[in-house]
Amino acid sequence: MKANKILIVDDEKNIRMTVTQSLEDMDVEIDTAVNGEEALSKLEDGDFGLVLLDLRMPGIDGMQVLDRLSKDRPDVKIIIVTAHGTIDSAVEAMKQGAVDFIQKPFTPKEIRELVSKFIQRESNGKDKKQDYDSCLKLAKQCVKDNHLEAAVEHVKKAISLEPSRPDAFNFLGALCEIQGDRLEGQKNYRAALSLDSTYKPAQDNLSRSTHANLNADEKIKIDEKTSY
């Protein structure tokens, strides 16, 4: 994934041109898509780091694209481009994983500042812990919405960011168990305990999992506060 490789998705030619021209003096690679179908096709193989995504498009709209990306490409960041009067939709998109939004009409300066802020944050890595926590937060929301495969991807991303923390390994073990793979769950609980032998959710999960008949009524612990 390249933080400075950007896909602009909008069915309005003027918007695509405006955004492209606004960013052309920045150190970025730009591609465009005229609708959701083309966007998803380009995202299958492209290593985009950021998508500027219009919500209202014919055919596959922005929310459908966002839903697909949250499941299949959680590494790609989304900034929503929304028309006047659709702030509620933008807020809903943020809940689904978009990192920010900008409202039409916007100035070239506004779009440059928004994209520049994203690239700087991704490049200097100062929000690594925040990204780790955000991945786990998104994973919990996916579990709540019963999108378990997407939750697994978010947790694996968290592990790749900070592999020395036990809570993500415990979370991954819980997801394995929820999906019916008890042995893989136990493997990840042990990985969590190898990092911190005092981490209680992993202790409890491993004990319950290895004594399933005795602990049938116990819930799987995702962390100190969350059970399933």
N, C-alpha and C positions, 0 to 999 in steps of 0.2 A: 504494500500500500504506500502510495506517495501522497504526503500531506498536501503538496502543491499541485496535484493533478485534480482538476475540477470538472465536473459534469454539470452543465446547465440544462435543466429540463423545464421547458415551457412551450405551450402551443402557440404563443404569440411571438411572431418573428421580431417585432420591435423590442420586446423584452430580452430575447436572446441576444440581439445585436447590442442593446444598451449595456447589458451585463458584460458581454465579451469586450466591448470597447472600454468599459470602466476598469477592467482588470488587465488590459493588454500591456501596460507599462510595469506590471508586477512580474516577479519571477515565478510564473505559474504556467502549467499546461492546461489548455482549455479545450473541451469538446462539448457538443450540444446534442440534445435530443428533442424531437418535436412532440413527443407524447410518452406515456408510461410504458408502452410496449417497446419502443426503441430504447428507452432508458434501461429497462431490465435486460435487454439484449446486450447492450454495451457494458453493463455492469457485470455480466456473467464472466467476462474475460479480462476486463480492464482493471488496473490497479489504482482506481480512483480513491482519494482520501476524503473528498468532500463532494457532496451533491447539493446544488441549489435547486430546490424542487418546488414547482408550482403545485398548489393543491387542486385547483379546478382545471381539469383537462378532459376532453372527450375520451371515451374508451376507458382504459385503466387510469384512474385518477391518482392524485398525489398520495392520498391516504392508503390506497391499495399498494402503491409502490413502497411506501414507508413500511407497511405491514410485511411485505415480502423481504425487504432489506433487513428488518429487525430480526427475522428468522434465519435468513440465508447469508447475510453479510453484515453482522453486527459491528464489524471493524470500520465500516464506512460511516462517516458523520454526515448528518442531514441538516441543512438550514432551509426552513420553509419560506417560500415566497407567497405571500397571501394578499388578496385584494382587500380594499377598504370594506369594512363591515363584516369581516370573517375572522375576527380575533379569536372568537370561541373555538373555531376550527384549528387555529394555530396553537392554541393552548392544549387542545386535545392531542395534536400532533406531538407536542413536547412531552406529554404523558406517555406517548407511544415510542419515544426515543429520540426525537429530533433535538438537536443541541441548541437551536436558536431559531428566530424567525425575523423576517423583515417585511414591512407592509408597503404595497404599491400605493401611490407612486413614491419611489425613492430616488435619491440623488446618486451620481457616480461616487461622490465622496463617502456616502453612507455604506454603499456596498463594498467599497475598497477597505474601509475601516473594519467592517465585519469580517471579511475574508482574511485581512491581515492579522487580526486578533486570533483567529483560528489557527493560522499557519504558525504564528509565533508560539502559541501554546503547545502545539504539537511538536514543534522543532526543539524547543528548549527542555521539554519533558518535566517542567516544574510541577505539573498537575498529575504526576504519576500516581500518587496515593489517591487523589480524588478520582482518577480514572478507574483505579482498582475498586474503590468503594462504589463508584457508579455502575461498574459491571455487575457487582453483586446485587445492587439495588434493582437493576434491570432484570437480573435473573429471578429475583423474588417476585417481581411483577409478572414475569412470564409464567412462573409456577402458579401464581394466583389465577392467571388467565388460562391455565392448562396448556401452555405452549412449552412443553418440556424440552423439546429438541433445541429451541431457541435459548432456553435457560442454560442448557449444557454448554452451548457456544459462548455465552456471556461468562460463565464460570471459568471455562478454559482460557478465555482472554484474560481474566483476572489472574489466573495462575501464571500465565506467560509474563504478566507485568511484575508480579511480586511472588516468585515461587517459594519464598521462605516463610510465608504466612500459612498457618494451619486451617483457617476458617474456610478458604476456598476449596481445599482438598476435602474437608468434611462435607461441604455443600455438594461437591461433585459425587461423593459417596452416597449422600442422601438421594440425589437424583438417580443414580444407578439403581438404588433399592426401589425407589418409586416406580421405575421402569421395569422392575422384576429381576434385575441382575444383582443378587445379594452378594455373590463372591466379589464382584468388581466393587461393590459398595464397601465391603470389608477392606479391600486392598487400599482404597482411598482413605478410609478411617485410620488405618495403620500409618499411611503416609502423613496424615495430619499429626498423629501422635509422635511420629519420629521427629517432627519439627518442634512440637511442644507436648511433652508427655502429660502436662496438667490440663490440656484443653478439654473441658468437661463435655461439651456436646459430642466430640469424637469418642470420648470414653464411654458415654452413655449409649451412643449409636452402636459401637462395636460390641458392647455387652449385650444389648438388646438383640442385635442381629445374630450373634453367635448362640444365643439362648432363645431363639424365636418362639418356641413352644411355651416357655415359661413367661415370656414378656410380650405375649400377643397383643395386649391392650395398650402397650406403650407406643407413643408416637415417634416418628423420625424427627430428630432435632436438626434443623438447618443451621441454627446458631443459638446463642444464649436466650434469645427472645422469641424465636420463630420455630414452630413445629408443623409437621404435616400429617 
